[in-house]
Amino acid sequence: MPPDLSLNINTDLTERILTHFLRDEILRTGLRRAVVALSGGLDSALACALAAAALGPENVLALRLPYATSSPDSLSDAQLVIDQTGVQSETFEITGMARPLLATLPAGEAKRAGNIMARARMIVLYDRSAATNALVVGTGNKTEILLGYTTLYGDSASALNPLGDLYKTQVRQLARHIGLPASILAKPPSADLWAGQTDEGELGFTYERVDQLLYLLVDQRYRPEECVEAGFEAGFVRIVIDRIRGNQFKRMLPIIAKLSNRTVGYDFLYLRDWGT
Amino acid sequence: MTKLRLGLAQFATQLGEVRANLDHHLEFVEKAVQQDVQLLVFPELSLTGYVLQDLVPSVASRPEAGDRTFGPLLEASRRLDLVVGFVDEDNRHRFYISAAYLSQGQVLHVHHKVYLPTYGLFDEGRFFAWGDSVRAFDTRWGRVGLLICEDFWHASPPYLLWLDGADLMLFASASPGRGITHGEKLESAWWVEHINRAYASLFTTFVAHTNRVGFEDGLHFWGGATIFDPNGDLLAQGPYQAEALVVADLDLAQLQRTRSRLPLLRDERHALVRREIERITAGSSGARDKG
């Protein structure tokens, strides 16, 4: 039987596992609160809604972290999620902290600018997590983790991530199931770093198509030539495989040069839940 | 004895905290005694947690009365029979994933896991020694077989227990949930339930399975304990992803009724199996044989 490329998931079961995950893995640390950076996009809206369901909305702080050039729609869509879920919220404009560094960049350095903004947001997020005794809930999905479409120590930084094993198309299914606001479900995914930017425009392919390919490559362990036989264009398969391999560094902690008999990361092995 | 009230503990553990897990066992014992349970089965590594890695040497116990973990459990076994999951350390300091059957203050049997999954998300062979026997044993409720998780993903251990006289098979797991699809269940849950029903049907025996719940980092354990009777019919099932004490009354006389109708055990040809296994293994290089 060929693999089912619809990537459909049982959304009731997924929601139950993910809310239990957030509740269990936060409470066992001795904390009971979460902070989420709410961009107005789909991933963070879903992560926020799951955290609210897991911990109670009074224990979730949603941070809106706009830059001067951010789309006004991002703020208003984030507000819809805040209103719908009933979570606590704060808005902190990162323009003031990011602009001095951004001013040092030559023109046309959009990628560096995007990374600076993502890391500025991370600084605020982690500060508020310390201020409120909360853990940072991540919002990165499996598609962007595999493709490396993320800023290291920026939007990829979190204490725990409920969405990291869901492809973008599965995030959409779960978001529809939970009933997130229609404007968020409808709009094209975007990092909102400049006007008119969209993920799919920047990546050069649609999430629907790349998710099917990733599912064959990663989940079903298809060889590249088998993906081509299954109908994916050879150049597209090559680009995606190169992205996966080339971004492995973003999925790892820094590598440590081994000298002793027992080294963190190699033979000093404990789960984070050690003792809880 | 023709009736047995069997309890299956779907149970969350603290990772590496044996004392806290022991207390949790004793809470389940109290609940089970209140419901007149006669045999209570805990999941794999119920005293220690599952992904132990470098914690293994620090959480090991010895299944004997002088052990500070087993002392209270052996005492509790005077009230009802218990199966508990633990790390056994032998006198030469090899560590085994283990399950012990305790009854009336005695250790009736200890099973060391014979199949250690070391692939995919599993890394048991890195930290544990392989068990090397599969034996049924006698209890107040008849002859019992005890297996741990991957042991019953292979067909041979349940088959051996069947030949060795087990009319009640007790399977204990710490099974991480995986394989989300559009289907009703996780693929891992579907697979385990499917084969446990098959074992009950093929061996015309009782098959009870219990499984961890809770999380260890991003792994979740799905629960869903089941009891199948010798016809392969489901007698009880626990909830998914939640702690529970699942209780069912087993009518042990069902063994006679089913086997009168379906004499698979009577007709099983041990000698033929032995001859063919000897022929097949004699012809192989043996390089892949783990012994």
Chai-1 contact restraints between the chains, C-beta under 6 A:
chainA,res_idxA,chainB,res_idxB,connection_type,confidence,min_distance_angstrom,max_distance_angstrom,comment,restraint_id
A,N8,B,H182,contact,1.0,0.0,6.0,A-B,restraint_1
A,I9,B,I180,contact,1.0,0.0,6.0,A-B,restraint_2
A,N10,B,H182,contact,1.0,0.0,6.0,A-B,restraint_3
A,T14,B,I180,contact,1.0,0.0,6.0,A-B,restraint_4
A,I17,B,H220,contact,1.0,0.0,6.0,A-B,restraint_5
A,H20,B,Q241,contact,1.0,0.0,6.0,A-B,restraint_6
A,D24,B,F215,contact,1.0,0.0,6.0,A-B,restraint_7
A,E25,B,F215,contact,1.0,0.0,6.0,A-B,restraint_8
A,L269,B,Q53,contact,1.0,0.0,6.0,A-B,restraint_9
A,L269,B,D54,contact,1.0,0.0,6.0,A-B,restraint_10
A,Y270,B,Q53,contact,1.0,0.0,6.0,A-B,restraint_11
A,Y270,B,D54,contact,1.0,0.0,6.0,A-B,restraint_12
A,L271,B,V51,contact,1.0,0.0,6.0,A-B,restraint_13
A,L271,B,E216,contact,1.0,0.0,6.0,A-B,restraint_14
A,L271,B,D217,contact,1.0,0.0,6.0,A-B,restraint_15
A,R272,B,D217,contact,1.0,0.0,6.0,A-B,restraint_16
A,D273,B,L15,contact,1.0,0.0,6.0,A-B,restraint_17
A,D273,B,E216,contact,1.0,0.0,6.0,A-B,restraint_18
A,D273,B,D217,contact,1.0,0.0,6.0,A-B,restraint_19
A,W274,B,L15,contact,1.0,0.0,6.0,A-B,restraint_20
A,G275,B,G16,contact,1.0,0.0,6.0,A-B,restraint_21
